[in-house]
Amino acid sequence: MKLPYIDALRGMAILSVIWFHCHLYHYSDPQFYSFMDKMGSPAAMGVQLFYVVSAFTLFLSQQRTNQVSTHTIDFYIRRFFRIAPMYYLAMTYYLIQMAYSNNQPVALVIVANTWGIIANILLVHGLTPLWMNSIIPGGWSVGIEVIIYMLIPYLCTIITTLNRAIYFTACSLLAGYGLTVILYQIPAVQSNELLKQYLFFYLPYQLPVFGCGIIAYYVVLKKEKRVSPFTVCLAVSAISLIVVSKTISKAYLLNLPHTLHFWGSIGFIGLIIGLANFPVRLLVNPITRYIGKISYSAYLTHFGVLFWLDKLLPQQVIPVNSTSTNMINFNLKFILVVCLTILISTITYAFIEERGQGFAKRLLLGKRPSWIV
């Protein structure tokens, strides 16, 4: 089942991610940077859009494979060869970039990051703040995705209705938010920026985002509408509790984690429902769908594009003397980054991603009984 709006959503997600990271590199005017920082808050949720879409498609994929009696190990093999080949190539490149940036031999960089490299090779780097972004910029999101891959076969057996999907999302929201609030109050965490970042990146705080994707799956593809009064009360209570706690924290200057990523994910449920029923051409078109198809490669490569353009391009590619010229300057850079990223990602998708997925298919066909087509 090909769903054009899903590829388009992935395309929108990676464009949001690139836009947000472009603005982090744009320091030519502090006042304009502050303005873009406020504008960039929604764009900062590009990874969460990836997660929502991922949960949606993973549940769809499990439904398909269950129909042909495949096993959990098949799912893990497919997912490994979907992400690992390109991830390992990106690791190799970013180790070289790290050596260049620090003016060190590659061998020295490898020795200094041995445990981080091992964690990234095993795809368990999302389990600790020390390794989450130690090799690949933004590698944390892949680490969290891999943990979800490990859980999906189990989640698919317990989250079998819309009612359960909402229940799961509400419970994971309460548990994740509560745990994070408690950890935020530990002095060692408050004084360590890396630990504070990790408490946003780690699985308990991102799990409700995946839950939103599961909800969208049952609404859009399963056409479910009925939800028990208890589940509605639980969901409303969870949301109300967080709204009240955030309101109190602002009044008393308490240090609580931000929840923008979750509110955005609720909005993404509506976006999926809307595009599934009304795939407007502005958002669902051959361009966004193609960018979505190569979005994984684009996510891993655009950091390198930003690194080199930041070194090779001047801060001002046109004379900047106002907000409007600053905006033009920024968007010219953004377009250039997107174009170069698409070019590189087209190559890596064809030669790395597709071949990895093809190998997984051949491997699985070779190990199945002959009567399974």
TASUL-V648043 format. One record per helix or strand of 2 or more residues. SS is the DSSP state (@ for helix, = for strand). FROM is the first residue (numbers start at 1). TO is the last residue. If there is no record, write none. Layout:
# TASUL-V648043
ss->(SS SS)
from->(FROM FROM)
to->(TO TO)
This chain:
# TASUL-V648043
ss->(@ @ @ @ @ @ @ @ @ @ @ @ @ @ @ @ @)
from->(4 30 43 72 106 114 125 140 162 187 193 203 229 260 286 295 323)
to->(25 39 66 102 112 121 127 158 184 190 201 220 252 277 293 312 367)
